[in-house]
Amino acid sequence: MCGIVGLVNFNNRPIPPETIRRLNDLMIHRGPNGGGLLAGGDSPGIALAMRRLSVIDLTATGEQPLYNEDKSVAVFMNGEIYNYRALRGELQARGHHFYSTSDTEVLPHLYEECRGDEISFLRRLNGMFAFSLYDRRKNILIVARDRAGIKPLYYSYDSKNPRRDFAFASELNVIIESGFSSKTIDPKSLQEYLALGYVTPPKTLLSDVFKLPPGHYIRIDLNLNPNRNKGIEIKTYYDYLLEIENTSPEIDKLPDAKAEFLSTLNAILKDQTISDVKGGIFLSGGLDSSIMTHLALRSQGNSYRDIFTLAFKQSSFDESTLAQKITRDYHEQGYKHHMIPFDEPSNSNGSSNIEEIAMAALDSIDDAIADTSVIPTYLLMKRASQDVVVALGGDGGDELFGGYPTYYLPPLAKTATHLVPPSALALFERMIRQHLPASGHYMSFDFKLKSFLNALSSPESIRHFKWKELFPLHLRMQLLRPLETTATTTIDTTNDHGRSYQFIEELYYKANKRIRNTKSLLMWQDFNTFLQEYVLIKVDRISMRHSLEVRVPYLDNRMIDFSLKLSPSLKVKNFTTKYFLRELASDLFGKSIAKAPKRGFIPPLAEWINKGFMNNLIQEYYFAALPALSLNTREAILKSHRNRECDYSRGIWAIITLNYLCKKYNLTL
């Protein structure tokens, strides 16, 4: 697990090694064990580097770049290749010689064996990765990202000015600090962020920095004239939508689903628990992490013996008692279950480290994600990094197997809109919003009812995301009104609705005729948006801030392929999410875990705000930094939240995060 960075000069001017070294050292937290560099020589216009977190092959032979036999192909990688042992054996049988025991070394040999067929080469890989591969003979640079988007990859390049240099990195802040970005916020990205809590690919919050979408790679041919826009191509090697369209659900019986799932996850855990360092497991107490932990604890020879669980005092947020049931029979076998309490003071005058942790979490995130779970995630990973270097996480199961309640809402919404006139629905929604107090509890009845009613007037193409939006349309309009005159790009706040959800609508219509099942379509949308741009970015940044590698078994290629073969009726059945997994959990643990409601991994932020535990952060970052957001509207939102008219805690955190980024990196509109 590492961080990678690269610079390309299309005029072939030498790039000083100190330039790439300075950028590389900005990611030292991603790889404190060493740093590799490739600059100068026969290719002065290319400079590549990486920071190394040693996980497999801890010796000097594992240092990058790693090459093929004649060193004509060089690779820097961030991540892990899970099927590297099988690939290595195959390549050795075909005459390839290896210098190290590193998983990264299979890449230059496999590329060579595929004779430059980039798509065939990339589709052979099972892992989480972002890597750069330089083919000296062809003078071609390949920069690729894994199919699920577990590992990030940012780049900066202006297609209208192809003579401009190209830069890429594992973290957005490296691009910002490189001087390749104007540090200008894209108003359209800002609109999207205030609705979704993240920015959809390939955009970022910044106007001139982009994200490489999962399952894609960048091909830079340095032999071609970049003045004709031929030097850089962004290509697809894995299309999740195409895979869904071409795969018929074969598994439609519950016993078959359980059996194949167990077989698949056991095989995945066997590969993903390979490491030369101490490992652990994150156990929330939820369905996915409980099943994963149970299988990992039962496996023979598993060295991942430290289990980490965060415990909240508030019962509606806490799953620690469920987590304890999973591990209670394994303590005598040498497993350690670390319960990490998340305490808060009893009143606003008490001593609390909530704001301290929140500030540290904010400082770990260099991208626009309004995920309140960064706070408990920071505490969890900080504690885990004291004992282990690599850990297993349970992310991905919700998007593959139907874990969100919003997946069963479309039929209810369609019935409501058909039976009740729009004017009556609008009146009812307004009455509920004004007269039903916000409790602040996780997924409370008032929160779900208000969210459901808020989305009913929206088109079906975006309704799923309207149920989860940060601010309703009228508040986004009020927040953004100052941008009508101050933004460098013309912005029409009267038409924010379409701009905020443009990417979402494009995804919907792209898939609507190819995915006939509504639930499958929504899961595919979440896989391509919420999972990648909200969940996985958070996990990557905070784990890497603590030099901790987090592996994600549910996003292994084999689990994704299994999910495609599984009938949608086994994923969501009536009002039961993850139907087949709940049935499996009932077999393994009984009904207490199988039937437990979904809690998620978020803190009681609504109550923290109301109790005054976030006052300093609110004063410094909610009301400061970016004057282009209406101050009067921000005051009204906070007042409404504290009066318990509506739970705006996620939106308040979104503005705090945005302003923190603006202040830290000197971003402007």
C-alpha positions as CSV (number, residue, x, y, z in Angstrom):
1,M,0.0,0.0,0.0
2,C,1.5,3.2,-1.1
3,G,1.0,6.6,-2.8
4,I,2.1,7.3,-6.4
5,V,2.7,10.5,-8.3
6,G,3.9,11.3,-11.8
7,L,4.7,14.3,-14.1
8,V,4.9,14.3,-17.9
9,N,6.5,17.1,-19.9
10,F,5.4,17.0,-23.5
11,N,8.3,19.1,-24.7
12,N,10.6,16.5,-23.2
13,R,12.3,19.0,-21.0
14,P,14.0,17.5,-18.0
15,I,12.0,17.3,-14.8
16,P,14.2,18.0,-11.8
17,P,14.3,15.0,-9.4
18,E,13.8,17.4,-6.5
19,T,10.4,18.5,-8.0
20,I,8.9,15.0,-8.0
21,R,10.6,14.1,-4.7
22,R,8.9,17.1,-3.0
23,L,5.5,16.1,-4.2
24,N,6.2,12.5,-3.3
25,D,7.0,13.5,0.3
26,L,3.6,15.1,0.7
27,M,2.3,11.5,0.9
28,I,4.8,10.2,3.4
29,H,1.9,9.1,5.6
30,R,0.9,6.7,2.8
31,G,4.3,5.1,2.8
32,P,6.7,5.8,5.7
33,N,8.9,2.8,4.9
34,G,10.6,4.2,1.8
35,G,10.3,6.1,-1.5
36,G,11.1,5.1,-5.1
37,L,11.9,7.5,-7.9
38,L,12.3,7.3,-11.7
39,A,13.5,10.5,-13.4
40,G,16.0,11.6,-16.0
41,G,17.9,9.1,-18.1
42,D,16.6,8.2,-21.5
43,S,13.2,9.8,-20.8
44,P,13.8,13.2,-19.2
45,G,10.2,14.3,-19.8
46,I,8.8,11.7,-17.4
47,A,9.2,11.6,-13.6
48,L,7.5,9.0,-11.5
49,A,7.7,8.3,-7.8
50,M,6.0,6.5,-4.9
51,R,5.9,6.2,-1.1
52,R,6.1,2.7,0.2
53,L,4.1,1.1,3.0
54,S,5.7,-2.4,3.3
55,V,3.1,-5.2,3.5
56,I,4.4,-7.9,1.1
57,D,8.1,-8.5,0.7
58,L,9.5,-6.2,3.5
59,T,13.0,-6.4,2.1
60,A,14.9,-4.1,-0.3
61,T,13.9,-6.4,-3.2
62,G,10.3,-5.1,-2.8
63,E,11.3,-1.5,-3.4
64,Q,9.8,0.2,-6.4
65,P,10.0,0.7,-9.3
66,L,9.9,-3.0,-10.2
67,Y,10.8,-4.2,-13.6
68,N,10.7,-7.0,-16.1
69,E,14.0,-8.8,-16.9
70,D,15.5,-6.3,-19.2
71,K,14.1,-3.3,-17.3
72,S,12.2,-2.1,-20.4
73,V,9.0,-2.0,-18.3
74,A,8.9,-0.2,-15.0
75,V,6.0,-0.1,-12.5
76,F,5.0,2.0,-9.5
77,M,1.9,0.7,-7.6
78,N,-0.4,1.8,-4.8
79,G,-2.4,-1.2,-3.6
80,E,-2.4,-5.0,-3.7
81,I,-2.8,-7.6,-6.4
82,Y,-4.7,-10.5,-4.7
83,N,-4.2,-13.1,-7.4
84,Y,-0.4,-12.4,-7.7
85,R,0.6,-15.9,-6.6
86,A,-1.4,-17.5,-9.4
87,L,-0.2,-15.0,-12.0
88,R,3.4,-15.4,-10.8
89,G,3.3,-19.2,-11.2
90,E,1.8,-18.9,-14.6
91,L,4.4,-16.4,-15.7
92,Q,7.3,-18.4,-14.3
93,A,6.0,-21.4,-16.2
94,R,6.3,-19.3,-19.4
95,G,9.9,-18.4,-18.7
96,H,9.7,-15.2,-16.7
97,H,12.2,-14.6,-13.9
98,F,11.4,-12.7,-10.7
99,Y,13.7,-10.7,-8.5
100,S,11.4,-10.2,-5.5
101,T,8.4,-11.8,-3.8
102,S,6.4,-8.6,-4.2
103,D,2.9,-8.7,-5.7
104,T,3.8,-5.6,-7.7
105,E,6.4,-7.4,-9.7
106,V,3.8,-9.5,-11.6
107,L,2.7,-6.3,-13.4
108,P,5.7,-5.7,-15.7
109,H,5.9,-9.4,-16.5
110,L,2.2,-9.8,-17.2
111,Y,2.2,-6.7,-19.4
112,E,5.1,-8.1,-21.4
113,E,3.4,-11.4,-21.7
114,C,0.2,-9.8,-23.0
115,R,2.4,-8.1,-25.7
116,G,1.0,-4.6,-25.0
117,D,-2.6,-5.6,-25.1
118,E,-3.6,-3.3,-22.3
119,I,-7.2,-4.3,-21.8
120,S,-6.3,-8.0,-21.7
121,F,-3.5,-7.2,-19.2
122,L,-5.7,-5.2,-16.9
123,R,-8.6,-7.6,-16.9
124,R,-6.3,-10.3,-15.6
125,L,-5.8,-8.4,-12.4
126,N,-7.8,-8.9,-9.2
127,G,-7.0,-6.4,-6.6
128,M,-7.2,-2.8,-5.4
129,F,-4.8,-0.6,-7.2
130,A,-3.7,2.5,-8.9
131,F,-0.4,2.2,-10.8
132,S,1.8,3.7,-13.4
133,L,3.6,1.5,-15.9
134,Y,6.2,3.0,-18.3
135,D,7.1,1.0,-21.4
136,R,10.5,2.4,-22.4
137,R,10.6,0.6,-25.8
138,K,7.3,2.1,-27.0
139,N,7.7,5.3,-25.0
140,I,4.2,4.8,-23.6
141,L,2.9,5.5,-20.0
142,I,-0.1,3.6,-18.7
143,V,-1.9,4.9,-15.5
144,A,-4.7,2.5,-14.3
145,R,-7.2,2.2,-11.6
146,D,-9.0,-0.9,-10.2
147,R,-12.5,-1.8,-11.3
148,A,-14.2,-0.9,-8.1
149,G,-12.5,2.4,-7.4
150,I,-10.9,1.3,-4.1
151,K,-7.7,3.1,-4.7
152,P,-7.9,6.8,-5.9
153,L,-6.2,8.4,-8.8
154,Y,-6.4,12.2,-9.6
155,Y,-5.0,13.9,-12.7
156,S,-4.7,17.4,-14.2
157,Y,-4.6,18.1,-17.9
158,D,-6.2,20.7,-20.1
159,S,-7.4,19.1,-23.3
160,K,-7.8,22.6,-24.8
161,N,-4.1,23.3,-24.2
162,P,-2.4,20.0,-25.0
163,R,1.1,21.4,-24.6
164,R,0.4,21.8,-21.0
165,D,2.1,19.2,-18.7
166,F,0.2,16.2,-17.3
167,A,0.2,15.3,-13.6
168,F,-1.3,12.5,-11.6
169,A,-1.3,11.4,-7.9
170,S,-3.0,9.3,-5.3
171,E,-4.2,12.4,-3.4
172,L,-5.8,15.6,-4.6
173,N,-3.6,17.7,-2.3
174,V,-0.5,16.7,-4.3
175,I,-2.0,18.1,-7.5
176,I,-3.0,21.2,-5.6
177,E,0.5,21.7,-4.2
178,S,2.2,20.9,-7.5
179,G,1.1,24.2,-9.1
180,F,-0.9,22.3,-11.7
181,S,-4.2,23.6,-10.4
182,S,-5.6,27.1,-10.3
183,K,-7.2,26.3,-7.0
184,T,-10.5,27.5,-8.4
185,I,-13.7,25.8,-7.4
186,D,-16.0,24.7,-10.2
187,P,-19.5,26.2,-9.4
188,K,-21.2,23.2,-11.0
189,S,-19.3,20.8,-8.7
190,L,-20.2,23.0,-5.8
191,Q,-23.9,22.7,-6.7
192,E,-23.6,18.9,-6.9
193,Y,-21.7,18.8,-3.6
194,L,-24.4,20.7,-1.7
195,A,-27.0,18.2,-3.0
196,L,-25.1,14.8,-2.8
197,G,-22.3,15.4,-0.3
198,Y,-19.7,14.5,-2.9
199,V,-18.7,15.3,-6.5
200,T,-19.3,12.7,-9.3
201,P,-16.5,11.5,-11.6
202,P,-14.6,12.6,-13.5
203,K,-15.1,16.0,-11.8
204,T,-13.6,17.1,-8.5
205,L,-14.4,20.2,-6.6
206,L,-11.7,22.0,-8.6
207,S,-12.2,23.1,-12.1
208,D,-9.0,21.7,-13.5
209,V,-8.4,18.5,-11.5
210,F,-10.2,15.2,-12.3
211,K,-10.7,11.7,-11.0
212,L,-9.9,8.7,-13.2
213,P,-13.1,6.6,-13.1
214,P,-12.8,3.0,-11.8
215,G,-12.2,0.4,-14.5
216,H,-10.4,3.0,-16.6
217,Y,-6.8,3.7,-17.6
218,I,-4.9,6.6,-19.1
219,R,-2.7,5.9,-22.1
220,I,0.0,8.5,-22.9
221,D,1.8,8.0,-26.1
222,L,4.9,10.3,-26.0
223,N,5.6,9.5,-29.6
224,L,2.5,11.4,-30.8
225,N,2.1,15.1,-31.1
226,P,0.1,16.3,-28.2
227,N,-0.8,19.5,-30.2
228,R,-3.2,17.3,-32.1
229,N,-4.8,15.8,-28.9
230,K,-3.4,12.4,-29.8
231,G,-1.0,12.0,-27.0
232,I,-3.5,11.2,-24.2
233,E,-6.4,8.8,-24.2
234,I,-8.7,7.7,-21.4
235,K,-10.0,4.2,-22.0
236,T,-12.3,1.7,-20.4
237,Y,-11.2,-1.8,-19.5
238,Y,-14.1,-2.8,-17.2
239,D,-17.7,-1.6,-17.6
240,Y,-19.9,-2.7,-14.7
241,L,-23.0,-1.9,-16.7
242,L,-21.9,-4.0,-19.6
243,E,-21.1,-6.9,-17.2
244,I,-24.6,-6.6,-15.7
245,E,-26.2,-6.6,-19.2
246,N,-24.3,-9.6,-20.3
247,T,-24.8,-11.7,-17.2
248,S,-28.1,-13.5,-16.6
249,P,-29.0,-14.1,-13.0
250,E,-28.3,-17.8,-12.5
251,I,-28.7,-18.1,-8.8
252,D,-32.4,-17.8,-7.8
253,K,-32.6,-20.3,-5.0
254,L,-31.8,-19.4,-1.4
255,P,-29.7,-22.5,-0.5
256,D,-27.6,-22.0,-3.7
257,A,-27.0,-18.4,-2.9
258,K,-25.8,-19.1,0.6
259,A,-23.5,-21.9,-0.5
260,E,-21.8,-20.0,-3.3
261,F,-21.5,-16.9,-1.2
262,L,-19.7,-18.8,1.6
263,S,-17.5,-20.5,-0.9
264,T,-16.6,-17.2,-2.6
265,L,-16.0,-15.3,0.6
266,N,-13.8,-18.0,2.1
267,A,-11.7,-18.1,-1.1
268,I,-11.4,-14.3,-1.0
269,L,-10.4,-14.2,2.6
270,K,-7.7,-16.8,2.0
271,D,-6.1,-14.5,-0.6
272,Q,-6.7,-11.2,1.2
273,T,-5.2,-12.3,4.5
274,I,-1.8,-12.8,2.8
275,S,0.7,-10.3,4.2
276,D,4.1,-10.2,5.8
277,V,2.9,-7.9,8.6
278,K,0.4,-8.1,11.4
279,G,-3.3,-7.8,10.4
280,G,-6.7,-7.1,12.0
281,I,-10.4,-6.9,11.2
282,F,-12.9,-4.1,11.6
283,L,-16.1,-5.4,13.1
284,S,-18.9,-2.9,13.4
285,G,-21.6,-5.5,14.5
286,G,-23.5,-5.0,11.3
287,L,-24.4,-7.8,8.9
288,D,-21.5,-7.6,6.4
289,S,-18.6,-7.2,8.9
290,S,-20.1,-9.9,11.2
291,I,-20.2,-12.5,8.5
292,M,-16.8,-11.6,7.2
293,T,-15.3,-11.7,10.7
294,H,-17.0,-15.0,11.5
295,L,-15.5,-16.7,8.5
296,A,-12.0,-15.1,9.1
297,L,-12.0,-16.3,12.7
298,R,-12.8,-19.8,11.6
299,S,-10.2,-20.0,8.9
300,Q,-7.1,-22.0,9.5
301,G,-3.7,-20.3,9.7
302,N,-5.2,-16.8,9.7
303,S,-2.8,-14.3,11.3
304,Y,-5.4,-11.5,11.5
305,R,-6.1,-11.9,15.2
306,D,-6.9,-8.3,16.3
307,I,-10.6,-7.3,16.1
308,F,-11.6,-3.6,16.4
309,T,-15.0,-2.3,17.3
310,L,-16.1,1.3,18.1
311,A,-18.8,1.7,20.8
312,F,-21.2,4.6,21.1
313,K,-23.1,5.4,24.2
314,Q,-26.3,6.3,22.2
315,S,-28.1,3.0,21.6
316,S,-29.5,4.0,18.2
317,F,-26.0,4.4,16.9
318,D,-24.3,1.5,18.8
319,E,-23.7,-2.0,17.5
320,S,-20.9,-3.1,19.8
321,T,-23.1,-5.5,21.8
322,L,-23.8,-7.4,18.6
323,A,-20.1,-7.4,17.7
324,Q,-19.3,-9.0,21.0
325,K,-21.5,-11.9,20.2
326,I,-19.4,-12.7,17.1
327,T,-16.1,-13.0,18.9
328,R,-17.1,-14.4,22.3
329,D,-16.1,-18.0,21.5
330,Y,-12.7,-17.1,20.1
331,H,-10.9,-15.3,22.9
332,E,-9.2,-18.5,24.1
333,Q,-7.8,-19.1,20.6
334,G,-5.6,-16.0,20.9
335,Y,-7.9,-13.5,19.3
336,K,-8.2,-10.0,20.8
337,H,-11.3,-7.9,20.6
338,H,-10.5,-4.3,21.2
339,M,-13.6,-2.2,22.2
340,I,-12.9,1.4,21.5
341,P,-15.3,3.8,23.4
342,F,-16.4,7.0,21.8
343,D,-17.2,9.1,24.8
344,E,-18.8,12.6,25.1
345,P,-19.1,15.0,28.0
346,S,-22.3,15.2,30.0
347,N,-22.7,19.0,29.3
348,S,-21.3,21.8,27.2
349,N,-18.8,22.7,29.9
350,G,-17.3,19.2,30.2
351,S,-14.0,18.2,28.7
352,S,-14.4,16.6,25.3
353,N,-12.1,15.5,22.5
354,I,-14.9,15.4,20.0
355,E,-13.7,18.6,18.3
356,E,-10.1,17.5,18.4
357,I,-10.9,14.3,16.7
358,A,-13.2,16.1,14.2
359,M,-10.4,18.5,13.3
360,A,-7.9,15.6,12.8
361,A,-10.4,13.8,10.6
362,L,-11.0,17.0,8.5
363,D,-7.2,17.3,8.1
364,S,-7.1,13.8,6.7
365,I,-9.6,14.6,3.9
366,D,-8.4,16.6,1.0
367,D,-11.5,16.0,-1.2
368,A,-15.0,17.2,-1.0
369,I,-16.9,14.5,0.9
370,A,-19.5,15.4,3.5
371,D,-19.4,12.1,5.3
372,T,-19.9,12.6,9.1
373,S,-18.5,9.1,9.7
374,V,-15.0,10.4,9.1
375,I,-15.0,11.3,12.8
376,P,-15.5,7.8,14.3
377,T,-13.5,6.3,11.4
378,Y,-10.6,8.4,12.3
379,L,-10.7,7.3,16.0
380,L,-11.1,3.6,14.9
381,M,-8.2,3.6,12.5
382,K,-5.9,5.6,14.7
383,R,-6.4,2.9,17.4
384,A,-6.0,0.0,15.0
385,S,-2.8,1.4,13.5
386,Q,-1.2,1.0,17.0
387,D,-1.4,-2.8,16.6
388,V,-1.7,-3.7,13.0
389,V,-0.5,-2.5,9.5
390,V,-3.3,-4.0,7.5
391,A,-7.0,-4.7,8.2
392,L,-10.1,-6.1,6.6
393,G,-13.1,-3.8,6.2
394,G,-16.8,-4.6,5.3
395,D,-17.6,-1.9,2.8
396,G,-19.3,-2.8,-0.5
397,G,-21.9,-5.2,0.6
398,D,-24.7,-2.7,0.7
399,E,-24.3,-1.7,-2.9
400,L,-23.8,-5.3,-4.2
401,F,-26.5,-7.0,-2.2
402,G,-29.2,-4.4,-1.5
403,G,-28.4,-3.0,1.9
404,Y,-30.2,0.4,1.9
405,P,-33.9,0.9,2.7
406,T,-34.2,3.2,-0.3
407,Y,-34.1,0.2,-2.5
408,Y,-37.6,-0.9,-1.6
409,L,-39.1,2.7,-1.6
410,P,-39.8,3.2,-5.4
411,P,-43.1,1.2,-5.5
412,L,-44.3,3.1,-2.4
413,A,-43.4,6.4,-4.0
414,K,-45.1,5.5,-7.2
415,T,-48.3,4.5,-5.4
416,A,-48.3,7.7,-3.3
417,T,-47.8,9.9,-6.4
418,H,-50.6,8.1,-8.3
419,L,-53.2,8.2,-5.5
420,V,-52.5,11.6,-3.9
421,P,-52.6,14.9,-5.9
422,P,-49.3,16.8,-6.0
423,S,-50.8,19.8,-4.2
424,A,-52.0,17.6,-1.3
425,L,-48.6,15.9,-1.1
426,A,-46.8,19.2,-1.0
427,L,-49.1,20.5,1.7
428,F,-48.6,17.4,3.8
429,E,-44.8,17.6,3.4
430,R,-44.8,21.2,4.5
431,M,-46.9,20.4,7.5
432,I,-44.7,17.5,8.5
433,R,-41.6,19.6,8.1
434,Q,-43.0,22.4,10.2
435,H,-44.7,20.4,13.0
436,L,-42.8,17.1,13.4
437,P,-39.7,17.7,15.6
438,A,-36.3,16.2,14.6
439,S,-35.2,13.6,17.1
440,G,-31.6,13.4,16.1
441,H,-31.6,9.6,16.4
442,Y,-30.1,7.4,13.7
443,M,-32.7,6.7,10.9
444,S,-35.5,8.0,13.1
445,F,-39.1,7.9,12.0
446,D,-39.2,11.7,11.5
447,F,-36.1,11.7,9.4
448,K,-37.3,8.9,7.1
449,L,-40.7,10.4,6.7
450,K,-39.4,13.9,5.9
451,S,-36.9,12.4,3.4
452,F,-39.5,10.3,1.8
453,L,-41.9,13.2,1.3
454,N,-39.2,15.6,0.1
455,A,-38.4,13.4,-2.9
456,L,-41.9,12.6,-4.1
457,S,-42.2,15.6,-6.4
458,S,-38.9,14.7,-8.1
459,P,-38.6,12.5,-11.3
460,E,-38.0,8.8,-10.8
461,S,-34.5,9.2,-12.3
462,I,-33.2,11.1,-9.3
463,R,-35.7,10.2,-6.5
464,H,-33.4,7.6,-5.0
465,F,-30.8,10.3,-4.4
466,K,-33.2,13.0,-3.3
467,W,-34.1,10.7,-0.4
468,K,-30.5,11.2,0.8
469,E,-29.7,14.8,-0.2
470,L,-28.1,17.2,2.1
471,F,-30.2,20.3,1.5
472,P,-33.6,20.6,-0.2
473,L,-33.7,22.6,-3.4
474,H,-35.0,25.9,-1.9
475,L,-32.1,26.0,0.6
476,R,-29.5,25.2,-2.0
477,M,-30.9,28.1,-4.1
478,Q,-30.6,30.4,-1.1
479,L,-27.1,29.2,-0.3
480,L,-25.9,29.7,-3.8
481,R,-27.6,33.0,-4.7
482,P,-24.4,35.1,-4.2
483,L,-22.8,33.0,-6.9
484,E,-25.0,34.6,-9.5
485,T,-22.7,37.6,-9.5
486,T,-19.4,36.4,-8.0
487,A,-18.7,33.1,-9.8
488,T,-16.2,33.1,-12.6
489,T,-18.5,30.7,-14.5
490,T,-22.0,31.9,-15.1
491,I,-24.4,30.2,-12.8
492,D,-28.2,30.2,-12.8
493,T,-29.5,29.4,-9.4
494,T,-33.1,29.2,-10.7
495,N,-32.0,26.0,-12.5
496,D,-29.9,24.3,-9.9
497,H,-32.1,21.2,-9.8
498,G,-30.9,19.9,-13.1
499,R,-27.3,20.8,-12.5
500,S,-27.1,19.2,-9.1
501,Y,-28.4,15.8,-10.5
502,Q,-27.2,15.9,-14.1
503,F,-24.7,13.1,-13.7
504,I,-27.2,11.0,-11.7
505,E,-29.8,11.4,-14.5
506,E,-27.3,10.5,-17.1
507,L,-26.5,7.3,-15.2
508,Y,-30.2,6.5,-14.9
509,Y,-31.0,6.9,-18.5
510,K,-27.8,5.2,-19.6
511,A,-28.9,2.1,-17.6
512,N,-32.7,2.3,-17.7
513,K,-33.0,0.3,-21.0
514,R,-30.2,-2.1,-20.1
515,I,-31.1,-3.0,-16.5
516,R,-34.8,-3.9,-16.3
517,N,-34.9,-4.5,-12.5
518,T,-35.3,-1.2,-10.6
519,K,-33.5,-2.4,-7.5
520,S,-30.5,-3.6,-9.6
521,L,-30.4,-0.2,-11.4
522,L,-30.3,1.7,-8.1
523,M,-27.5,-0.6,-6.7
524,W,-25.6,0.0,-9.9
525,Q,-26.0,3.8,-9.5
526,D,-24.9,3.6,-5.9
527,F,-21.9,1.5,-6.8
528,N,-20.8,4.2,-9.3
529,T,-21.4,7.2,-7.1
530,F,-22.0,6.9,-3.4
531,L,-19.7,3.9,-2.8
532,Q,-16.8,5.2,-4.8
533,E,-17.0,8.9,-4.2
534,Y,-18.2,8.9,-0.5
535,V,-17.3,5.7,1.2
536,L,-14.1,4.5,-0.4
537,I,-12.5,7.9,-0.5
538,K,-13.1,8.3,3.2
539,V,-11.6,4.9,4.0
540,D,-8.6,5.4,1.8
541,R,-7.7,8.9,3.2
542,I,-8.1,8.1,6.9
543,S,-6.5,4.7,6.8
544,M,-3.6,6.1,4.9
545,R,-3.2,9.0,7.2
546,H,-2.4,6.4,9.8
547,S,-0.2,4.3,7.4
548,L,-2.8,1.5,7.6
549,E,-3.9,-0.6,4.7
550,V,-7.5,-1.5,4.5
551,R,-8.6,-4.4,2.3
552,V,-12.2,-4.7,1.1
553,P,-13.2,-8.4,0.6
554,Y,-16.7,-7.6,-0.6
555,L,-15.2,-5.6,-3.6
556,D,-13.0,-8.5,-4.7
557,N,-13.6,-9.3,-8.4
558,R,-15.0,-12.7,-7.4
559,M,-17.6,-11.1,-5.1
560,I,-18.7,-8.6,-7.8
561,D,-19.0,-11.4,-10.3
562,F,-21.1,-13.4,-7.8
563,S,-23.4,-10.5,-7.2
564,L,-24.1,-10.2,-10.9
565,K,-25.2,-13.9,-11.0
566,L,-27.5,-13.4,-8.0
567,S,-31.3,-12.9,-8.6
568,P,-32.4,-9.4,-7.4
569,S,-35.3,-11.1,-5.5
570,L,-32.7,-12.7,-3.2
571,K,-31.1,-9.3,-2.5
572,V,-34.2,-7.2,-1.6
573,K,-37.4,-9.1,-0.8
574,N,-40.5,-6.9,-0.1
575,F,-39.2,-4.7,2.8
576,T,-36.2,-6.9,3.7
577,T,-32.8,-5.6,2.6
578,K,-30.0,-8.1,2.0
579,Y,-32.5,-10.9,2.2
580,F,-30.2,-13.9,1.5
581,L,-27.5,-12.5,3.8
582,R,-30.0,-12.1,6.6
583,E,-31.1,-15.7,6.1
584,L,-27.4,-16.8,6.2
585,A,-26.7,-14.7,9.3
586,S,-29.7,-16.4,11.0
587,D,-28.1,-19.8,10.3
588,L,-24.8,-18.6,11.7
589,F,-25.7,-16.4,14.6
590,G,-29.4,-16.5,15.3
591,K,-31.9,-13.7,14.7
592,S,-30.4,-11.0,17.0
593,I,-27.9,-10.1,14.3
594,A,-29.8,-11.3,11.3
595,K,-32.8,-9.1,12.0
596,A,-31.0,-6.1,13.5
597,P,-31.9,-2.8,11.8
598,K,-29.2,-1.1,9.8
599,R,-27.4,1.6,11.8
600,G,-24.5,2.6,9.7
601,F,-21.3,3.9,11.1
602,I,-22.1,7.5,11.8
603,P,-21.8,9.6,15.0
604,P,-24.7,11.4,16.8
605,L,-23.7,14.7,15.2
606,A,-27.2,16.2,15.4
607,E,-27.1,16.0,19.2
608,W,-23.4,17.1,19.4
609,I,-24.4,20.3,17.6
610,N,-27.4,20.9,19.8
611,K,-25.4,20.3,23.0
612,G,-22.7,22.7,22.0
613,F,-19.9,20.2,21.5
614,M,-19.2,21.5,18.0
615,N,-19.3,25.3,18.7
616,N,-15.7,26.1,18.0
617,L,-15.8,24.2,14.6
618,I,-19.1,25.9,13.7
619,Q,-17.7,29.4,14.6
620,E,-14.5,28.9,12.7
621,Y,-15.6,26.9,9.6
622,Y,-19.3,27.0,9.3
623,F,-19.5,30.8,9.4
624,A,-16.2,31.6,7.8
625,A,-13.9,30.9,4.8
626,L,-16.2,31.0,1.8
627,P,-18.3,34.2,1.7
628,A,-19.9,33.1,-1.6
629,L,-22.4,31.0,0.4
630,S,-25.1,33.1,1.8
631,L,-24.4,33.9,5.5
632,N,-28.0,34.6,6.3
633,T,-29.0,31.2,4.9
634,R,-26.3,29.4,6.9
635,E,-27.6,31.1,10.1
636,A,-31.2,30.1,9.2
637,I,-30.1,26.4,8.7
638,L,-28.3,26.2,12.0
639,K,-31.2,27.9,13.8
640,S,-33.7,25.4,12.2
641,H,-31.5,22.5,13.3
642,R,-31.2,23.7,16.9
643,N,-34.9,24.3,17.1
644,R,-35.3,20.7,16.0
645,E,-37.4,21.7,13.0
646,C,-35.2,19.5,10.8
647,D,-32.0,17.5,11.1
648,Y,-29.5,19.4,9.0
649,S,-26.4,17.9,10.7
650,R,-25.1,16.4,7.5
651,G,-25.5,19.6,5.7
652,I,-23.9,21.6,8.4
653,W,-20.9,19.2,8.4
654,A,-20.8,19.5,4.6
655,I,-20.3,23.3,4.9
656,I,-17.7,22.9,7.6
657,T,-15.8,20.4,5.4
658,L,-16.0,22.7,2.4
659,N,-14.8,25.8,4.3
660,Y,-12.0,23.8,5.9
661,L,-10.7,22.8,2.5
662,C,-11.0,26.4,1.2
663,K,-9.1,27.7,4.1
664,K,-6.4,25.0,4.1
665,Y,-5.6,25.1,0.4
666,N,-6.6,28.7,-0.3
667,L,-9.4,27.7,-2.7
668,T,-11.5,30.4,-4.4
669,L,-14.5,30.7,-6.7
